[in-house]
Amino acid sequence: MQRKIIVSLVVIVVLGAAGVFFWQRTHNNEPPATTLTLYGNVDIRQVQLAFNGSDRIDRMLVREGEIVRQGQLLATLDASRLQHNADLLEAQLAAQQQVVVRLKAGSRPEEIRKARADAEAARIDAVNAERTYRRINELVAQKFVSRQQADDAKAAVDAAQAKYESLQATRRLVELGPRVEDVAAAVASLKANEAGLALARKQLADASLYAPADGVIQNRILEPGDMASPQLAVYTLALTDPIWVRAYVQGPDMGKIHHGMSAVVTTDSYPGKRYRGWLGYISPTAEFTPKSVETTEVRSNLVYQVRIFVCNPLNELRLGMPATATIALNQPQSSDAATSPCQTR
C-alpha cells in the first residue's frame, strides 16, 4: 500500500515538473507583444475668463454649453465713462498737435514784416527825437527856451532810443522763431497726450471680453449688473484643442514607446468608433500608480504619465471620459510627429 502511494507521488511530481518545463518553453518562445494598450481618461485645459477692467457688466452674450470660436465677443462692460474719457483725451491730443505744428512752422512772414516795420518806425522816432533835442539845446544857449524843455527833449530821446532797441530785439526773436527748448517741450507734451489716449483706448477695449481660443462655455459665473474685476472670473472655457487621454505606462514598457507614435483611441460611450491620436507627452519623472488608474496588476507600482493627443472633430470626447489607447510598437521614430495637426495625420 505504501509502495503505491510513493509511486503515485513520484508520478505527480514528474508530471508537475514536466508541466512547468513545458510552460516555461512555450512562454519563453512567445513572440513579443506588438501593441501596447493603455487605459486612462480624457483631459482638456480650462481657462478662467475675466475682464481686464472693473465696472458693471452690460451684456452676457453666451450661455453654458455653447461652442465659441477664437475672437468671438462674449461679454461687455458699461463703457460710457471710459468712452467719455477717451473723447476728452482725443480732443486734448488734437489741440497739442496744433501747438507743435505752430512751433515747428516758426513765425509767419506777416509777423516778421510787422516786427521789422515796428523797429523801423521806432528808429525814425529816435532820430527825430535826437534832432528835436539838438535844436532845443541850441535855443537854450541863446536863452530862448528854458533848461527844463531841453531836459524833457533829452528824456524823449532816451525813451525813443530804448523803444527802438526793444523793437529791434523783438524783430530778431520773430525772425529766429520759437526756441528749441519750447519745441522739445511741446513735442514731449504731445507724446504724453498720445500715451494717455492709447491707455484710454486700451481701457475701452478691455471693456469687451473675447474668447482666447476655440472651446465650449463650461460655466457662466456672472450676470448683467454684476460688478466685474480682473480677479473675478466671468466664464469658464473648456478648450477643445488640444484634447488628450491621460494614461500611465509601467516602467518596463517605457523603452517601447517614444514621442510621436500613432495611437488609436476608443471609448465606451461610442462603441466601435476609433479616434486618431498620437503620443505627445511622456513624463520625465515617475510616480506611484494613482488609485483611479486601472491596470492588469492592482498593486502599488512606479509608472510614468503619458498623454495621447486625440483628434476630436465632432466634439464627442468629454472631460473625464474613460478611454482606451492602443499603440502599435513597430513604428519608426519621428521627431516632428508629436506636433502634427489632426488634419494632416
Secondary structure by P-SEA (a helix, b strand, c coil): caaaaaaaaaaaaaaaaaaaaaaaaaaaacccccbbbbbbbbbbbbbbcccccccccccccccccccccccccccccccaaaaaaaaaaaaaaaaaaaaaaaaaacccaaaaaaaaaaaaaaaaaaaaaaaaaaaaaaaaaaccccaaaaaaaaaaaaaaaaaaaaaaaaaaaaaacccaaaaaaaaaaaaaaaaaaaaaaaaaaaccccccccccccccccccccccccccccbbbbbcccbbbbbcccccccccccccccbbbbbcccccbbbbbccccccccccccccccccccccbbbbbbbbbccccccccccccccbbbbbbccccccccccccccccc
